[in-house]
Each structure stands twice: as structure tokens, then as C-alpha cells.
Amino acid sequence: MCGHDGVWWLYLFLGRTFFLACDRHPGNNQNRYCIDCDTVACPHCIAEGNHASHRVLNIYRLVYKDVVSVDQMSTHIDCSRIQVCNRIIV
């Protein structure tokens, strides 16, 4: 997709909405993203085992923005040219 073989998922990820209530686990927010399934899920959905060998990102809420830690993202993409704040990608 878009000629970027290794980062095709990044375009899908950036279009996702996080922190919605999980339909399967009331009281839990969808703050995980499975790269391999292109799925937004809560921690309980991820822990159920369907994503055991998948690449999963933890999404955090910081001053009303959804963010990912640089340490997590740098295992999947080159973050050397991305401006960060306290090791968080905004």
C-alpha cells in the first residue's frame, strides 16, 4: 500500500479512533492497536490469545491526545526524524 512495504499499517493506524468503550468488556477502553489485524481493542481482548504472536501497540491519552511511546514505535519504524516530547510521539 502506498509503496511502503514495511509501514503499510501506519496509514491505517493513523486513521483509527481510540479510547472508545469495548463492546465485549464493559468498563474497558479500546487503547490497544494490533498491527497484524488492523484492530483496535481493549487490553482484555488482546489478552484473550488471538493476538499472542502479533505486534500490538499501547495507546495512551496525554492532554486529550492519543499518543504512543517512541520506544514502542521505534521497534516498527524509524523514529529518528520524528519530534518527540518526553519519549512520546504526539
JOZICOR-V342245 format. One record per residue. N is the residue number from 0. RES is the residue in three letters. PSI is psi in degrees with one decimal (* if undefined). OMEGA is omega in radians with two decimals (NA if undefined). D_FIRST is the distance of its C-alpha to the first C-alpha in Angstrom with 2 decimals. Layout:
# JOZICOR-V342245
N:RES:PSI:OMEGA:D_FIRST ; N:RES:PSI:OMEGA:D_FIRST
This chain:
# JOZICOR-V342245
0:MET:131.3:3.11:0.00 ; 1:CYS:16.9:3.10:3.80 ; 2:GLY:9.6:-3.13:5.38 ; 3:HIS:83.7:-3.02:6.23 ; 4:ASP:-41.2:-3.05:6.77 ; 5:GLY:-16.8:-3.06:9.38 ; 6:VAL:26.5:3.12:8.52 ; 7:TRP:-35.6:-3.08:5.42 ; 8:TRP:-23.5:-3.08:8.60 ; 9:LEU:-38.3:3.13:10.20 ; 10:TYR:-38.2:3.08:8.91 ; 11:LEU:-43.9:3.13:10.13 ; 12:PHE:-45.5:-3.09:13.15 ; 13:LEU:-20.4:3.12:14.20 ; 14:GLY:-0.8:-3.08:14.53 ; 15:ARG:155.6:3.05:16.80 ; 16:THR:132.3:-3.10:20.59 ; 17:PHE:169.1:3.08:22.79 ; 18:PHE:25.1:2.95:26.53 ; 19:LEU:157.8:3.13:27.10 ; 20:ALA:140.4:3.10:29.79 ; 21:CYS:129.9:3.13:28.87 ; 22:ASP:-32.8:-3.06:30.07 ; 23:ARG:-24.1:-3.09:30.98 ; 24:HIS:83.3:-3.12:32.66 ; 25:PRO:140.6:-3.14:34.70 ; 26:GLY:-1.5:3.13:35.34 ; 27:ASN:140.5:3.11:32.08 ; 28:ASN:150.5:3.08:29.16 ; 29:GLN:93.1:-3.10:25.49 ; 30:ASN:30.4:3.05:24.83 ; 31:ARG:149.1:3.08:22.54 ; 32:TYR:121.5:3.07:18.79 ; 33:CYS:112.1:-3.13:17.65 ; 34:ILE:-43.2:-3.04:14.31 ; 35:ASP:-31.1:-3.13:14.41 ; 36:CYS:-8.7:-3.00:15.36 ; 37:ASP:53.8:-3.06:13.69 ; 38:THR:137.8:2.98:17.36 ; 39:VAL:133.0:-3.07:19.87 ; 40:ALA:167.2:3.04:23.27 ; 41:CYS:168.3:3.13:26.72 ; 42:PRO:-34.2:-3.13:28.18 ; 43:HIS:-38.4:3.08:30.15 ; 44:CYS:-42.2:3.14:27.21 ; 45:ILE:-40.7:-3.09:25.55 ; 46:ALA:-15.8:-3.10:28.94 ; 47:GLU:-8.8:3.01:29.56 ; 48:GLY:-16.8:-3.14:27.90 ; 49:ASN:-17.5:-3.07:24.76 ; 50:HIS:19.7:-3.02:22.75 ; 51:ALA:-42.2:-3.11:25.18 ; 52:SER:14.7:-3.10:22.93 ; 53:HIS:163.3:3.07:19.76 ; 54:ARG:116.2:-3.07:18.50 ; 55:VAL:134.0:3.08:20.05 ; 56:LEU:141.4:3.00:20.44 ; 57:ASN:129.4:3.14:23.68 ; 58:ILE:136.3:-3.13:23.54 ; 59:TYR:156.2:3.07:26.75 ; 60:ARG:123.0:-3.12:28.39 ; 61:LEU:114.0:-3.13:30.00 ; 62:VAL:53.8:3.07:31.96 ; 63:TYR:17.7:3.08:30.09 ; 64:LYS:147.0:3.05:26.61 ; 65:ASP:128.8:-3.06:24.13 ; 66:VAL:161.9:3.10:23.67 ; 67:VAL:143.4:3.13:22.52 ; 68:SER:145.7:3.11:24.59 ; 69:VAL:-37.9:-3.13:23.58 ; 70:ASP:-40.0:3.09:24.81 ; 71:GLN:-48.7:-3.08:22.34 ; 72:MET:-34.2:-3.08:19.27 ; 73:SER:-15.0:3.05:20.43 ; 74:THR:-12.0:-3.09:20.13 ; 75:HIS:-29.8:3.14:16.33 ; 76:ILE:163.9:3.07:15.60 ; 77:ASP:113.6:-3.10:17.95 ; 78:CYS:9.6:-3.03:20.04 ; 79:SER:-23.0:-3.12:22.62 ; 80:ARG:14.0:3.14:21.89 ; 81:ILE:129.8:3.11:21.59 ; 82:GLN:131.4:-3.11:24.85 ; 83:VAL:160.1:3.08:26.24 ; 84:CYS:113.2:-3.13:29.30 ; 85:ASN:43.3:3.10:31.25 ; 86:ARG:24.9:3.13:28.36 ; 87:ILE:135.6:3.03:26.26 ; 88:ILE:125.8:-3.13:23.00 ; 89:VAL:*:NA:23.68
